[in-house]
Amino acid sequence: MHRPYSGVVKGVLITRSGDKWYVIIQAEQEVSEPKREGRSVGIDVGLDSFAVDSDGAVIENPRFYEHSRDRIKKLQRSVARKQRFSKNWKKAKGKLEKAYDHVTNQKNDFLHKLSRRYVDTYATICVEDLNIKYLKENGKSRGLRRSIHSASWGRFYSYLSYRAESAGTNFIQVDPRDTTQLCSNCGSIVKKDLSVRVHECPYCGFVADRDYNAAVNIHRVGMEQPFEPVETMPLHHISVMQVLSMIAGKPRPSGRGSSPSDLRHCGRS
């Protein structure tokens, strides 16, 4: 058992992945009281960066599948060349399953630690209420649909949601309409294609990263705040390794250039 469980056990689920078996214990816990005070944040998920939030943090997109794609394709060809159900076929298939499991474990580890970081830091978290299934099925290209699937936004939202409920953090999903097109500084509609990565408002002169502008809008709508001048700030980039080095929501000390201060982003009160 890699960690203890608490609460009243309601069920036990036994699953198998490759040559490994897992026992998942489902337990019912009391929900924490919602936090009345504390910092709030808006999060905009994307593909160039995995997420950008209204405090200026830019989370690198890990792209685990893309990094393992060549190895997986090589293993797939190896399986295809073998006679089905032969010893060599089973051996090659086992290696392929392990490669897929490795990517899944990397992705889950990243999403668990990132969602824990946000829940531990904020009393209220605002995100877009995206129809992710529709986006995956109706993307303009196969590559876009595959990238959306690989990003696992839905899984990230799921982890944020149940962690927030357990910790008493408010988790708010807002209407995604026009969060990218609205100027977060004055409220004017500024039309831009997906390829345009910088928001430039011709009405008030506000210039910001496209995703940061959207994150500020998500935060404003979620917190039901009026439009007000937005403080410009340098975006704070957080690498995949900085996220993965976190233990139980806290940064792991390292002698290779990352410190606890590297994981703090410049804050808006």
C-alpha positions as protocol buffer text, in pm:
chain_id: "A"
residue {
  index: 1
  type: MET
  ca { x: 0 y: 0 z: 0 }
}
residue {
  index: 2
  type: HIS
  ca { x: 172 y: 317 z: -121 }
}
residue {
  index: 3
  type: ARG
  ca { x: -31 y: 545 z: 107 }
}
residue {
  index: 4
  type: PRO
  ca { x: -288 y: 495 z: 385 }
}
residue {
  index: 5
  type: TYR
  ca { x: -656 y: 560 z: 324 }
}
residue {
  index: 6
  type: SER
  ca { x: -908 y: 721 z: 557 }
}
residue {
  index: 7
  type: GLY
  ca { x: -1285 y: 718 z: 584 }
}
residue {
  index: 8
  type: VAL
  ca { x: -1546 y: 443 z: 550 }
}
residue {
  index: 9
  type: VAL
  ca { x: -1459 y: 183 z: 286 }
}
residue {
  index: 10
  type: LYS
  ca { x: -1738 y: 155 z: 28 }
}
residue {
  index: 11
  type: GLY
  ca { x: -1576 y: -72 z: -229 }
}
residue {
  index: 12
  type: VAL
  ca { x: -1261 y: -234 z: -358 }
}
residue {
  index: 13
  type: LEU
  ca { x: -1170 y: -230 z: -727 }
}
residue {
  index: 14
  type: ILE
  ca { x: -909 y: -475 z: -863 }
}
residue {
  index: 15
  type: THR
  ca { x: -757 y: -393 z: -1200 }
}
residue {
  index: 16
  type: ARG
  ca { x: -477 y: -529 z: -1415 }
}
residue {
  index: 17
  type: SER
  ca { x: -240 y: -332 z: -1636 }
}
residue {
  index: 18
  type: GLY
  ca { x: 12 y: -544 z: -1824 }
}
residue {
  index: 19
  type: ASP
  ca { x: 168 y: -784 z: -1574 }
}
residue {
  index: 20
  type: LYS
  ca { x: 76 y: -570 z: -1272 }
}
residue {
  index: 21
  type: TRP
  ca { x: -232 y: -584 z: -1052 }
}
residue {
  index: 22
  type: TYR
  ca { x: -372 y: -285 z: -863 }
}
residue {
  index: 23
  type: VAL
  ca { x: -615 y: -269 z: -571 }
}
residue {
  index: 24
  type: ILE
  ca { x: -810 y: 58 z: -551 }
}
residue {
  index: 25
  type: ILE
  ca { x: -991 y: 123 z: -224 }
}
residue {
  index: 26
  type: GLN
  ca { x: -1295 y: 351 z: -247 }
}
residue {
  index: 27
  type: ALA
  ca { x: -1362 y: 529 z: 81 }
}
residue {
  index: 28
  type: GLU
  ca { x: -1617 y: 789 z: 184 }
}
residue {
  index: 29
  type: GLN
  ca { x: -1486 y: 1095 z: 367 }
}
residue {
  index: 30
  type: GLU
  ca { x: -1643 y: 1402 z: 517 }
}
residue {
  index: 31
  type: VAL
  ca { x: -1610 y: 1708 z: 296 }
}
residue {
  index: 32
  type: SER
  ca { x: -1413 y: 1997 z: 445 }
}
residue {
  index: 33
  type: GLU
  ca { x: -1587 y: 2328 z: 503 }
}
residue {
  index: 34
  type: PRO
  ca { x: -1528 y: 2571 z: 214 }
}
residue {
  index: 35
  type: LYS
  ca { x: -1254 y: 2823 z: 279 }
}
residue {
  index: 36
  type: ARG
  ca { x: -1402 y: 3167 z: 334 }
}
residue {
  index: 37
  type: GLU
  ca { x: -1085 y: 3365 z: 276 }
}
residue {
  index: 38
  type: GLY
  ca { x: -765 y: 3327 z: 80 }
}
residue {
  index: 39
  type: ARG
  ca { x: -615 y: 3381 z: -261 }
}
residue {
  index: 40
  type: SER
  ca { x: -804 y: 3304 z: -580 }
}
residue {
  index: 41
  type: VAL
  ca { x: -679 y: 3221 z: -929 }
}
residue {
  index: 42
  type: GLY
  ca { x: -802 y: 3170 z: -1284 }
}
residue {
  index: 43
  type: ILE
  ca { x: -643 y: 2895 z: -1497 }
}
residue {
  index: 44
  type: ASP
  ca { x: -646 y: 2880 z: -1877 }
}
residue {
  index: 45
  type: VAL
  ca { x: -540 y: 2542 z: -2021 }
}
residue {
  index: 46
  type: GLY
  ca { x: -379 y: 2520 z: -2363 }
}
residue {
  index: 47
  type: LEU
  ca { x: -142 y: 2333 z: -2594 }
}
residue {
  index: 48
  type: ASP
  ca { x: 159 y: 2565 z: -2634 }
}
residue {
  index: 49
  type: SER
  ca { x: 177 y: 2575 z: -2253 }
}
residue {
  index: 50
  type: PHE
  ca { x: -20 y: 2328 z: -2044 }
}
residue {
  index: 51
  type: ALA
  ca { x: -167 y: 2611 z: -1838 }
}
residue {
  index: 52
  type: VAL
  ca { x: -132 y: 2983 z: -1772 }
}
residue {
  index: 53
  type: ASP
  ca { x: -286 y: 3135 z: -1461 }
}
residue {
  index: 54
  type: SER
  ca { x: -396 y: 3483 z: -1360 }
}
residue {
  index: 55
  type: ASP
  ca { x: -97 y: 3518 z: -1125 }
}
residue {
  index: 56
  type: GLY
  ca { x: 137 y: 3498 z: -1424 }
}
residue {
  index: 57
  type: ALA
  ca { x: 254 y: 3137 z: -1390 }
}
residue {
  index: 58
  type: VAL
  ca { x: 313 y: 2950 z: -1717 }
}
residue {
  index: 59
  type: ILE
  ca { x: 319 y: 2570 z: -1679 }
}
residue {
  index: 60
  type: GLU
  ca { x: 519 y: 2390 z: -1947 }
}
residue {
  index: 61
  type: ASN
  ca { x: 332 y: 2132 z: -2155 }
}
residue {
  index: 62
  type: PRO
  ca { x: 505 y: 1800 z: -2071 }
}
residue {
  index: 63
  type: ARG
  ca { x: 422 y: 1624 z: -2403 }
}
residue {
  index: 64
  type: PHE
  ca { x: 508 y: 1283 z: -2256 }
}
residue {
  index: 65
  type: TYR
  ca { x: 353 y: 1087 z: -2542 }
}
residue {
  index: 66
  type: GLU
  ca { x: 536 y: 1292 z: -2806 }
}
residue {
  index: 67
  type: HIS
  ca { x: 869 y: 1223 z: -2635 }
}
residue {
  index: 68
  type: SER
  ca { x: 797 y: 847 z: -2633 }
}
residue {
  index: 69
  type: ARG
  ca { x: 631 y: 827 z: -2976 }
}
residue {
  index: 70
  type: ASP
  ca { x: 936 y: 694 z: -3165 }
}
residue {
  index: 71
  type: ARG
  ca { x: 991 y: 415 z: -2913 }
}
residue {
  index: 72
  type: ILE
  ca { x: 622 y: 323 z: -2912 }
}
residue {
  index: 73
  type: LYS
  ca { x: 609 y: 310 z: -3294 }
}
residue {
  index: 74
  type: LYS
  ca { x: 917 y: 86 z: -3296 }
}
residue {
  index: 75
  type: LEU
  ca { x: 754 y: -150 z: -3046 }
}
residue {
  index: 76
  type: GLN
  ca { x: 428 y: -150 z: -3246 }
}
residue {
  index: 77
  type: ARG
  ca { x: 617 y: -257 z: -3557 }
}
residue {
  index: 78
  type: SER
  ca { x: 789 y: -528 z: -3357 }
}
residue {
  index: 79
  type: VAL
  ca { x: 451 y: -664 z: -3239 }
}
residue {
  index: 80
  type: ALA
  ca { x: 310 y: -651 z: -3594 }
}
residue {
  index: 81
  type: ARG
  ca { x: 598 y: -862 z: -3730 }
}
residue {
  index: 82
  type: LYS
  ca { x: 544 y: -1143 z: -3477 }
}
residue {
  index: 83
  type: GLN
  ca { x: 306 y: -1436 z: -3517 }
}
residue {
  index: 84
  type: ARG
  ca { x: 1 y: -1367 z: -3302 }
}
residue {
  index: 85
  type: PHE
  ca { x: -4 y: -1540 z: -2962 }
}
residue {
  index: 86
  type: SER
  ca { x: 347 y: -1680 z: -3006 }
}
residue {
  index: 87
  type: LYS
  ca { x: 598 y: -1642 z: -2720 }
}
residue {
  index: 88
  type: ASN
  ca { x: 785 y: -1367 z: -2905 }
}
residue {
  index: 89
  type: TRP
  ca { x: 456 y: -1188 z: -2981 }
}
residue {
  index: 90
  type: LYS
  ca { x: 356 y: -1195 z: -2612 }
}
residue {
  index: 91
  type: LYS
  ca { x: 701 y: -1072 z: -2512 }
}
residue {
  index: 92
  type: ALA
  ca { x: 692 y: -783 z: -2762 }
}
residue {
  index: 93
  type: LYS
  ca { x: 334 y: -698 z: -2663 }
}
residue {
  index: 94
  type: GLY
  ca { x: 439 y: -687 z: -2298 }
}
residue {
  index: 95
  type: LYS
  ca { x: 713 y: -434 z: -2381 }
}
residue {
  index: 96
  type: LEU
  ca { x: 461 y: -220 z: -2570 }
}
residue {
  index: 97
  type: GLU
  ca { x: 217 y: -227 z: -2278 }
}
residue {
  index: 98
  type: LYS
  ca { x: 497 y: -120 z: -2041 }
}
residue {
  index: 99
  type: ALA
  ca { x: 583 y: 172 z: -2271 }
}
residue {
  index: 100
  type: TYR
  ca { x: 219 y: 289 z: -2267 }
}
residue {
  index: 101
  type: ASP
  ca { x: 202 y: 242 z: -1888 }
}
residue {
  index: 102
  type: HIS
  ca { x: 516 y: 452 z: -1848 }
}
residue {
  index: 103
  type: VAL
  ca { x: 360 y: 742 z: -2040 }
}
residue {
  index: 104
  type: THR
  ca { x: 36 y: 713 z: -1840 }
}
residue {
  index: 105
  type: ASN
  ca { x: 225 y: 708 z: -1509 }
}
residue {
  index: 106
  type: GLN
  ca { x: 431 y: 1013 z: -1610 }
}
residue {
  index: 107
  type: LYS
  ca { x: 116 y: 1202 z: -1706 }
}
residue {
  index: 108
  type: ASN
  ca { x: -73 y: 1107 z: -1388 }
}
residue {
  index: 109
  type: ASP
  ca { x: 224 y: 1202 z: -1169 }
}
residue {
  index: 110
  type: PHE
  ca { x: 245 y: 1544 z: -1335 }
}
residue {
  index: 111
  type: LEU
  ca { x: -131 y: 1610 z: -1309 }
}
residue {
  index: 112
  type: HIS
  ca { x: -154 y: 1492 z: -948 }
}
residue {
  index: 113
  type: LYS
  ca { x: 131 y: 1715 z: -835 }
}
residue {
  index: 114
  type: LEU
  ca { x: 17 y: 2019 z: -1032 }
}
residue {
  index: 115
  type: SER
  ca { x: -342 y: 1992 z: -905 }
}
residue {
  index: 116
  type: ARG
  ca { x: -213 y: 1947 z: -549 }
}
residue {
  index: 117
  type: ARG
  ca { x: 1 y: 2260 z: -587 }
}
residue {
  index: 118
  type: TYR
  ca { x: -299 y: 2471 z: -690 }
}
residue {
  index: 119
  type: VAL
  ca { x: -531 y: 2333 z: -420 }
}
residue {
  index: 120
  type: ASP
  ca { x: -270 y: 2392 z: -148 }
}
residue {
  index: 121
  type: THR
  ca { x: -202 y: 2747 z: -268 }
}
residue {
  index: 122
  type: TYR
  ca { x: -549 y: 2889 z: -335 }
}
residue {
  index: 123
  type: ALA
  ca { x: -885 y: 2911 z: -160 }
}
residue {
  index: 124
  type: THR
  ca { x: -1072 y: 2950 z: -489 }
}
residue {
  index: 125
  type: ILE
  ca { x: -979 y: 2806 z: -831 }
}
residue {
  index: 126
  type: CYS
  ca { x: -1160 y: 2918 z: -1149 }
}
residue {
  index: 127
  type: VAL
  ca { x: -1140 y: 2725 z: -1479 }
}
residue {
  index: 128
  type: GLU
  ca { x: -1333 y: 2714 z: -1806 }
}
residue {
  index: 129
  type: ASP
  ca { x: -1627 y: 2473 z: -1835 }
}
residue {
  index: 130
  type: LEU
  ca { x: -1491 y: 2319 z: -2156 }
}
residue {
  index: 131
  type: ASN
  ca { x: -1668 y: 2055 z: -2365 }
}
residue {
  index: 132
  type: ILE
  ca { x: -1346 y: 1857 z: -2398 }
}
residue {
  index: 133
  type: LYS
  ca { x: -1509 y: 1557 z: -2566 }
}
residue {
  index: 134
  type: TYR
  ca { x: -1644 y: 1783 z: -2842 }
}
residue {
  index: 135
  type: LEU
  ca { x: -1302 y: 1947 z: -2888 }
}
residue {
  index: 136
  type: LYS
  ca { x: -1131 y: 1608 z: -2922 }
}
residue {
  index: 137
  type: GLU
  ca { x: -1385 y: 1481 z: -3175 }
}
residue {
  index: 138
  type: ASN
  ca { x: -1419 y: 1800 z: -3382 }
}
residue {
  index: 139
  type: GLY
  ca { x: -1070 y: 1947 z: -3395 }
}
residue {
  index: 140
  type: LYS
  ca { x: -965 y: 2104 z: -3724 }
}
residue {
  index: 141
  type: SER
  ca { x: -692 y: 1847 z: -3780 }
}
residue {
  index: 142
  type: ARG
  ca { x: -591 y: 1502 z: -3660 }
}
residue {
  index: 143
  type: GLY
  ca { x: -280 y: 1650 z: -3500 }
}
residue {
  index: 144
  type: LEU
  ca { x: -488 y: 1902 z: -3303 }
}
residue {
  index: 145
  type: ARG
  ca { x: -729 y: 1632 z: -3182 }
}
residue {
  index: 146
  type: ARG
  ca { x: -436 y: 1412 z: -3078 }
}
residue {
  index: 147
  type: SER
  ca { x: -270 y: 1702 z: -2893 }
}
residue {
  index: 148
  type: ILE
  ca { x: -591 y: 1779 z: -2703 }
}
residue {
  index: 149
  type: HIS
  ca { x: -626 y: 1413 z: -2608 }
}
residue {
  index: 150
  type: SER
  ca { x: -261 y: 1396 z: -2499 }
}
residue {
  index: 151
  type: ALA
  ca { x: -291 y: 1711 z: -2285 }
}
residue {
  index: 152
  type: SER
  ca { x: -555 y: 1542 z: -2061 }
}
residue {
  index: 153
  type: TRP
  ca { x: -733 y: 1861 z: -1960 }
}
residue {
  index: 154
  type: GLY
  ca { x: -1033 y: 1659 z: -1841 }
}
residue {
  index: 155
  type: ARG
  ca { x: -821 y: 1450 z: -1609 }
}
residue {
  index: 156
  type: PHE
  ca { x: -656 y: 1764 z: -1471 }
}
residue {
  index: 157
  type: TYR
  ca { x: -1000 y: 1918 z: -1403 }
}
residue {
  index: 158
  type: SER
  ca { x: -1110 y: 1594 z: -1236 }
}
residue {
  index: 159
  type: TYR
  ca { x: -806 y: 1592 z: -1006 }
}
residue {
  index: 160
  type: LEU
  ca { x: -856 y: 1960 z: -924 }
}
residue {
  index: 161
  type: SER
  ca { x: -1225 y: 1905 z: -852 }
}
residue {
  index: 162
  type: TYR
  ca { x: -1199 y: 1614 z: -607 }
}
residue {
  index: 163
  type: ARG
  ca { x: -893 y: 1760 z: -435 }
}
residue {
  index: 164
  type: ALA
  ca { x: -1065 y: 2095 z: -397 }
}
residue {
  index: 165
  type: GLU
  ca { x: -1374 y: 1929 z: -249 }
}
residue {
  index: 166
  type: SER
  ca { x: -1163 y: 1734 z: -2 }
}
residue {
  index: 167
  type: ALA
  ca { x: -960 y: 2041 z: 100 }
}
residue {
  index: 168
  type: GLY
  ca { x: -1250 y: 2285 z: 118 }
}
residue {
  index: 169
  type: THR
  ca { x: -1123 y: 2484 z: -181 }
}
residue {
  index: 170
  type: ASN
  ca { x: -1386 y: 2645 z: -403 }
}
residue {
  index: 171
  type: PHE
  ca { x: -1374 y: 2504 z: -757 }
}
residue {
  index: 172
  type: ILE
  ca { x: -1562 y: 2722 z: -1005 }
}
residue {
  index: 173
  type: GLN
  ca { x: -1620 y: 2643 z: -1375 }
}
residue {
  index: 174
  type: VAL
  ca { x: -1713 y: 2942 z: -1590 }
}
residue {
  index: 175
  type: ASP
  ca { x: -1863 y: 2984 z: -1937 }
}
residue {
  index: 176
  type: PRO
  ca { x: -1565 y: 2976 z: -2180 }
}
residue {
  index: 177
  type: ARG
  ca { x: -1736 y: 3206 z: -2430 }
}
residue {
  index: 178
  type: ASP
  ca { x: -1513 y: 3500 z: -2531 }
}
residue {
  index: 179
  type: THR
  ca { x: -1260 y: 3449 z: -2250 }
}
residue {
  index: 180
  type: THR
  ca { x: -985 y: 3469 z: -2514 }
}
residue {
  index: 181
  type: GLN
  ca { x: -1140 y: 3746 z: -2725 }
}
residue {
  index: 182
  type: LEU
  ca { x: -1230 y: 3986 z: -2443 }
}
residue {
  index: 183
  type: CYS
  ca { x: -974 y: 4243 z: -2333 }
}
residue {
  index: 184
  type: SER
  ca { x: -928 y: 4178 z: -1961 }
}
residue {
  index: 185
  type: ASN
  ca { x: -833 y: 4544 z: -1910 }
}
residue {
  index: 186
  type: CYS
  ca { x: -1132 y: 4723 z: -2068 }
}
residue {
  index: 187
  type: GLY
  ca { x: -1380 y: 4453 z: -2174 }
}
residue {
  index: 188
  type: SER
  ca { x: -1369 y: 4521 z: -2549 }
}
residue {
  index: 189
  type: ILE
  ca { x: -1392 y: 4231 z: -2794 }
}
residue {
  index: 190
  type: VAL
  ca { x: -1062 y: 4185 z: -2979 }
}
residue {
  index: 191
  type: LYS
  ca { x: -1100 y: 3910 z: -3241 }
}
residue {
  index: 192
  type: LYS
  ca { x: -794 y: 3691 z: -3301 }
}
residue {
  index: 193
  type: ASP
  ca { x: -720 y: 3354 z: -3459 }
}
residue {
  index: 194
  type: LEU
  ca { x: -565 y: 3067 z: -3266 }
}
residue {
  index: 195
  type: SER
  ca { x: -230 y: 3142 z: -3428 }
}
residue {
  index: 196
  type: VAL
  ca { x: -219 y: 3491 z: -3271 }
}
residue {
  index: 197
  type: ARG
  ca { x: -40 y: 3443 z: -2938 }
}
residue {
  index: 198
  type: VAL
  ca { x: -37 y: 3806 z: -2817 }
}
residue {
  index: 199
  type: HIS
  ca { x: -342 y: 4006 z: -2712 }
}
residue {
  index: 200
  type: GLU
  ca { x: -320 y: 4368 z: -2834 }
}
residue {
  index: 201
  type: CYS
  ca { x: -622 y: 4585 z: -2759 }
}
residue {
  index: 202
  type: PRO
  ca { x: -667 y: 4870 z: -3008 }
}
residue {
  index: 203
  type: TYR
  ca { x: -909 y: 5046 z: -2770 }
}
residue {
  index: 204
  type: CYS
  ca { x: -711 y: 5075 z: -2446 }
}
residue {
  index: 205
  type: GLY
  ca { x: -362 y: 4976 z: -2562 }
}
residue {
  index: 206
  type: PHE
  ca { x: -333 y: 4680 z: -2325 }
}
residue {
  index: 207
  type: VAL
  ca { x: -82 y: 4420 z: -2450 }
}
residue {
  index: 208
  type: ALA
  ca { x: -41 y: 4078 z: -2288 }
}
residue {
  index: 209
  type: ASP
  ca { x: 14 y: 3711 z: -2361 }
}
residue {
  index: 210
  type: ARG
  ca { x: -303 y: 3566 z: -2513 }
}
residue {
  index: 211
  type: ASP
  ca { x: -339 y: 3290 z: -2251 }
}
residue {
  index: 212
  type: TYR
  ca { x: -263 y: 3524 z: -1958 }
}
residue {
  index: 213
  type: ASN
  ca { x: -536 y: 3759 z: -2083 }
}
residue {
  index: 214
  type: ALA
  ca { x: -779 y: 3463 z: -2093 }
}
residue {
  index: 215
  type: ALA
  ca { x: -677 y: 3350 z: -1742 }
}
residue {
  index: 216
  type: VAL
  ca { x: -748 y: 3698 z: -1602 }
}
residue {
  index: 217
  type: ASN
  ca { x: -1091 y: 3692 z: -1769 }
}
residue {
  index: 218
  type: ILE
  ca { x: -1165 y: 3346 z: -1624 }
}
residue {
  index: 219
  type: HIS
  ca { x: -1067 y: 3471 z: -1278 }
}
residue {
  index: 220
  type: ARG
  ca { x: -1280 y: 3786 z: -1313 }
}
residue {
  index: 221
  type: VAL
  ca { x: -1590 y: 3594 z: -1428 }
}
residue {
  index: 222
  type: GLY
  ca { x: -1548 y: 3323 z: -1164 }
}
residue {
  index: 223
  type: MET
  ca { x: -1512 y: 3577 z: -884 }
}
residue {
  index: 224
  type: GLU
  ca { x: -1789 y: 3797 z: -1034 }
}
residue {
  index: 225
  type: GLN
  ca { x: -1563 y: 4101 z: -1043 }
}
residue {
  index: 226
  type: PRO
  ca { x: -1606 y: 4408 z: -1269 }
}
residue {
  index: 227
  type: PHE
  ca { x: -1353 y: 4508 z: -1531 }
}
residue {
  index: 228
  type: GLU
  ca { x: -1062 y: 4701 z: -1384 }
}
residue {
  index: 229
  type: PRO
  ca { x: -711 y: 4795 z: -1501 }
}
residue {
  index: 230
  type: VAL
  ca { x: -490 y: 4486 z: -1516 }
}
residue {
  index: 231
  type: GLU
  ca { x: -146 y: 4500 z: -1364 }
}
residue {
  index: 232
  type: THR
  ca { x: 115 y: 4400 z: -1621 }
}
residue {
  index: 233
  type: MET
  ca { x: 372 y: 4152 z: -1493 }
}
residue {
  index: 234
  type: PRO
  ca { x: 642 y: 3928 z: -1635 }
}
residue {
  index: 235
  type: LEU
  ca { x: 517 y: 3572 z: -1685 }
}
residue {
  index: 236
  type: HIS
  ca { x: 675 y: 3316 z: -1456 }
}
residue {
  index: 237
  type: HIS
  ca { x: 767 y: 2994 z: -1639 }
}
residue {
  index: 238
  type: ILE
  ca { x: 753 y: 2665 z: -1446 }
}
residue {
  index: 239
  type: SER
  ca { x: 914 y: 2362 z: -1608 }
}
residue {
  index: 240
  type: VAL
  ca { x: 784 y: 2006 z: -1604 }
}
residue {
  index: 241
  type: MET
  ca { x: 1076 y: 1900 z: -1385 }
}
residue {
  index: 242
  type: GLN
  ca { x: 988 y: 2166 z: -1127 }
}
residue {
  index: 243
  type: VAL
  ca { x: 635 y: 2027 z: -1107 }
}
residue {
  index: 244
  type: LEU
  ca { x: 754 y: 1664 z: -1089 }
}
residue {
  index: 245
  type: SER
  ca { x: 1007 y: 1747 z: -816 }
}
residue {
  index: 246
  type: MET
  ca { x: 728 y: 1837 z: -578 }
}
residue {
  index: 247
  type: ILE
  ca { x: 654 y: 1601 z: -290 }
}
residue {
  index: 248
  type: ALA
  ca { x: 307 y: 1621 z: -134 }
}
residue {
  index: 249
  type: GLY
  ca { x: 258 y: 1965 z: -282 }
}
residue {
  index: 250
  type: LYS
  ca { x: 593 y: 2102 z: -165 }
}
residue {
  index: 251
  type: PRO
  ca { x: 904 y: 2164 z: -375 }
}
residue {
  index: 252
  type: ARG
  ca { x: 1182 y: 1912 z: -334 }
}
residue {
  index: 253
  type: PRO
  ca { x: 1521 y: 2063 z: -241 }
}
residue {
  index: 254
  type: SER
  ca { x: 1766 y: 2031 z: -525 }
}
residue {
  index: 255
  type: GLY
  ca { x: 2125 y: 2123 z: -589 }
}
residue {
  index: 256
  type: ARG
  ca { x: 2064 y: 2162 z: -962 }
}
residue {
  index: 257
  type: GLY
  ca { x: 1927 y: 2511 z: -986 }
}
residue {
  index: 258
  type: SER
  ca { x: 1569 y: 2472 z: -862 }
}
residue {
  index: 259
  type: SER
  ca { x: 1473 y: 2604 z: -522 }
}
residue {
  index: 260
  type: PRO
  ca { x: 1144 y: 2655 z: -338 }
}
residue {
  index: 261
  type: SER
  ca { x: 1140 y: 3017 z: -457 }
}
residue {
  index: 262
  type: ASP
  ca { x: 1144 y: 2895 z: -820 }
}
residue {
  index: 263
  type: LEU
  ca { x: 796 y: 2749 z: -773 }
}
residue {
  index: 264
  type: ARG
  ca { x: 638 y: 3064 z: -633 }
}
residue {
  index: 265
  type: HIS
  ca { x: 479 y: 3292 z: -887 }
}
residue {
  index: 266
  type: CYS
  ca { x: 453 y: 3667 z: -864 }
}
residue {
  index: 267
  type: GLY
  ca { x: 119 y: 3729 z: -698 }
}
residue {
  index: 268
  type: ARG
  ca { x: -176 y: 3955 z: -746 }
}
residue {
  index: 269
  type: SER
  ca { x: -351 y: 4021 z: -418 }
}
